[in-house]
Amino acid sequence: MKGFTDTIRNIFRIEELRSRILTTLGLLLIYRLGSYVVLPGIDPVKLEELNPQGSAAGLTGLIDLFAGGAFSRASVFALGIMPYISASIVVQLLGMVVPSFQKLMKEGESGRNQINQITRYLTIVITAAQAMGFLINLKAQSMEAIILRSGDSLDFSFMISTVAVLTAGTMLVMWLGEKITDKGLGNGISLIIMVGIIARLPDSLIAEFQFRVGSGGGGLVPFLIELVMLAVIVGFSILLVQGTRKIPIQVAKRVVGNRMYGGTRQYVPLKVNAAGVMPIIFAQAIMFLPATIAQFFPDSDASQSVVSAFVDFTSITYNVVLALLIIVFTYFYTSLAVNSNQMSEDLKRNGAFIPGVKPGRATMEYLDDILARITLPGSIFLAIVAILPALATMAGVNGQFAQFFGGTSLLIMVGVVLDTLQQIESHLLMRKYDGLMKTGRIKGRTPAGAPVG
C-alpha cells in the first residue's frame, strides 16, 4: 500500500504530468456535462418517459455506446465522435487506392496536416448526413417528445437548427479530443469513447446486483462468480492487447574510417492483434444491415426469417456469422496497420536484415507469412471476445452488464487504460522515479520498441 501511495505522490510531484492529468480530467468533464444537455426543441421529460432506459438497439445502440448514452438522451453531443471515426476510416481507405492520398501520406508533417484537414472537412459532411438520420430515428421512436413539430411532420427550422447543433457538437467533441492528445494525457479520441463506455458501468453493476439479491436472482454467490469471471476475461483481453511476436533482425556492420559500427541484433515487434477493435466495430455494423433491408419486405417469409436470425444477438446464426466477419476484417485491418513492404524497405535502407532471409521482396514475403500465422489466433481470440456478451446474456447476466464481458466495450477500455498508464509510467521513468509496476513494463497497444528506421 505504501508503494502505491508513493507512486501517486510521485505522479503529482512532476509538474508537467500533473498539469496533463488535470487538463485531461477537465476536458473529459466538459464532454460528460455536454452529453446531458438536451437539444433545443425536445422535451427531456417526455423523452425519458418514452425511452426510460435509453434502450437504443441495433446500429443506434452501437452509436449510443460510443456516445456514452448521449444519443438516447438526444444531447447536443448525440453523435459523439463516431462521424470523425468514420471520416478517418474513409481517408485511410482512400490512402490505399488513391495515388494523391498516398503521396500526401508520404510527405511527412505537412502531408499529415493536410490529411487531418481533409478528415475534418469530411467529418462535417458525415455529421450532417448522420444528423438527418438522427432526426428520422427520433421522429419514428419519440415523436411526442419533439416540441417543434407541425402535426406529424417536423418543423423545418427545427430540422435546420438541429443539424447545425449536432454538427457543432461533434466538432466540439473532436476539438476536445485533439486538445487532450496535445495538452493532456493519452489519445483524446480513445479516452472520450472509453469514458462514455465506463459511464454506463456503475448503473449496469447496480442493476445486476439488485437482480441477483432479489427474488429469483440466485443470491450473492452468482454475482461474485460473475465478477470473478469478468476479472478473468479482462486478464485475457490484456494479453490480447499486449501480445507481440518479436522478429530478430541484424544491423549490418558499417565501416567509417578505420572504425566499425553496428553489428548489433535488434527486434521488430509484430502485434498479435494489430487491427485493434476495428474488426468488431465493422462486423457489428454489417450485422445490422440484413435486418434493416428485410424490414422493407415485411410480407416476405424469407425476410422475416432473416430478421429473426439477425435481430437476436444470442442466436447461433448471428454469432457464427459475426465471428467469421471479425476474422476476415482482422486480416483486412492488419494489412492496413502493418505495411510489410514498407518495413522491408526501411530495414534495407538502414542496413538491417533478418538473419537467413534475403533483403527486399524475400523479407516482405517472410513478414507477410509471420503476420498471417500470428493474426489467425489473434483473430479467433478477438471473435471469441466479441461473442462473450451473448454467452453471458444466455447464462442469465443482465443485458446491460453483459456488454462488459467482452466485445467492443471491454477491448476499448483495456486498450485505452493500458496506453494511458504506459504514458504515465514513461513520465515517471524519465524523472528517475519508480514505474507503476515493480516488475516488467506496462505495454499498451503500441509496442515500446519500434522497427528500425
Helices and strands as residue ranges (DSSP letters): H 2-13, H 15-34, H 44-50, H 58-66, H 82-97, H 99-105, H 108-142, G 143-145, E 149-150, E 153-154, H 156-183, H 188-198, H 201-213, H 220-242, E 244-251, E 254-256, E 259-261, E 265-271, H 278-294, H 301-311, H 316-337, H 340-349, E 352-353, H 361-394, H 399-402, G 403-405, H 407-430
